[in-house]
Amino acid sequence: MSNKAMSNEEYLNKVKELDTTTEKPKELDDIEFFTVAKERRSVRQYDPSFKIEESEIRDILEVATQAPSSSNLQPWRFLVIQDQAEKERLLPIANNQQQIVDASVVIAVLGDIQAYKNAERIYSELVKNGLMTDEIKDMYVNSILQNYGTFPAERLSKIAMIDGGLVAMQLMLAAKAKGYDTVPMGGYEEDKFIEAFNVPENLEPVMLISLGKGAKAGFPKTRLPLDDILEWNKF
Ligand SMILES: Cc1cc2nc3c(=O)[nH]c(=O)nc-3n(C[C@H](O)[C@H](O)[C@H](O)COP(=O)(O)O)c2cc1C
């Protein structure tokens, strides 16, 4: 095996050479869950002239936020980058990955490490809707503030990344079910992104997601055989 390594940018853009797919991304007429999950692929080529409606982005995000989260604290935050000039500014920060500028929008999924501070607001809503008594709410909120309030930063960060990953996945599936395509991206310079887009200190980037009308299907990927990644009961 050659041990010649590629730069990050080369690696991320190499995919275009490997991709011999000629099909367009599938527009599903069956949005049954298993079909959507199987048909979602990372799409890296988009119709740059297509602009997704803001209402559609909102619909996708509303469904995405039905994802579960630790203590229902919903630490996810979204920055939707839709202005072309802003996408151009992001391009070099994200290794010049073309989907940054060609897809309708880039959604930065961020995790709020201080999300526990919203416990009162979140749990009061349950009381308002008759789903919880005031007394139980107080118990929950106090214990959340006491626990999360003393967690070290790494633990809060891990929670934000887990919950952020869940919402990101749901976002990508919702987009596919609505006839759009996505690609998740970790290939960007986090520090530069934070600086360039004024990301507040309490928000940690989880990933970027390009969302738009796919022009070409992502190439089919294989997965490790289930039996190679699965154990039952004990290691
Ligand atoms: C956290 C994360 C980061 C990723 N970063 C990139 C990226 O920067 N650029 C890219 O083209 N694909 C990126 N991908 C997409 C993966 O390459 C892709 O999901 C994988 O090859 C499987 O292909 P599929 O999504 O089409 O099933 C990323 C995926 C994940 C989950």
PDBQT file of the ligand as one rigid body, heavy atoms in Angstrom, charges set to zero:
ROOT
HETATM    1  C1  LIG A 301     -19.274  13.942  11.150  1.00  0.00    +0.000 C 
HETATM    2  C2  LIG A 301     -19.138  13.783   9.663  1.00  0.00    +0.000 A 
HETATM    3  C3  LIG A 301     -18.261  14.589   8.958  1.00  0.00    +0.000 A 
HETATM    4  C4  LIG A 301     -18.165  14.477   7.567  1.00  0.00    +0.000 A 
HETATM    5  N1  LIG A 301     -17.378  15.356   6.891  1.00  0.00    +0.000 NA
HETATM    6  C5  LIG A 301     -17.419  15.390   5.538  1.00  0.00    +0.000 A 
HETATM    7  C6  LIG A 301     -16.781  16.431   4.816  1.00  0.00    +0.000 A 
HETATM    8  O1  LIG A 301     -16.184  17.361   5.386  1.00  0.00    +0.000 OA
HETATM    9  N2  LIG A 301     -16.864  16.411   3.473  1.00  0.00    +0.000 N 
HETATM   10  C7  LIG A 301     -17.542  15.447   2.792  1.00  0.00    +0.000 A 
HETATM   11  O2  LIG A 301     -17.582  15.510   1.576  1.00  0.00    +0.000 OA
HETATM   12  N3  LIG A 301     -18.177  14.448   3.450  1.00  0.00    +0.000 NA
HETATM   13  C8  LIG A 301     -18.145  14.408   4.805  1.00  0.00    +0.000 A 
HETATM   14  N4  LIG A 301     -18.846  13.441   5.502  1.00  0.00    +0.000 N 
HETATM   15  C9  LIG A 301     -19.646  12.471   4.748  1.00  0.00    +0.000 C 
HETATM   16  C10 LIG A 301     -19.083  11.059   4.806  1.00  0.00    +0.000 C 
HETATM   17  O3  LIG A 301     -17.977  10.954   3.964  1.00  0.00    +0.000 OA
HETATM   18  C11 LIG A 301     -20.195  10.092   4.400  1.00  0.00    +0.000 C 
HETATM   19  O4  LIG A 301     -21.252  10.195   5.310  1.00  0.00    +0.000 OA
HETATM   20  C12 LIG A 301     -19.720   8.647   4.332  1.00  0.00    +0.000 C 
HETATM   21  O5  LIG A 301     -18.712   8.500   3.383  1.00  0.00    +0.000 OA
HETATM   22  C13 LIG A 301     -20.855   7.675   4.022  1.00  0.00    +0.000 C 
HETATM   23  O6  LIG A 301     -21.488   8.029   2.822  1.00  0.00    +0.000 OA
HETATM   24  P1  LIG A 301     -23.046   8.361   2.743  1.00  0.00    +0.000 P 
HETATM   25  O7  LIG A 301     -23.312   9.524   3.684  1.00  0.00    +0.000 OA
HETATM   26  O8  LIG A 301     -23.300   8.747   1.318  1.00  0.00    +0.000 OA
HETATM   27  O9  LIG A 301     -23.799   7.153   3.159  1.00  0.00    +0.000 OA
HETATM   28  C14 LIG A 301     -18.915  13.501   6.886  1.00  0.00    +0.000 A 
HETATM   29  C15 LIG A 301     -19.765  12.666   7.619  1.00  0.00    +0.000 A 
HETATM   30  C16 LIG A 301     -19.892  12.814   8.968  1.00  0.00    +0.000 A 
HETATM   31  C17 LIG A 301     -20.854  11.925   9.721  1.00  0.00    +0.000 C 
ENDROOT
TORSDOF 0
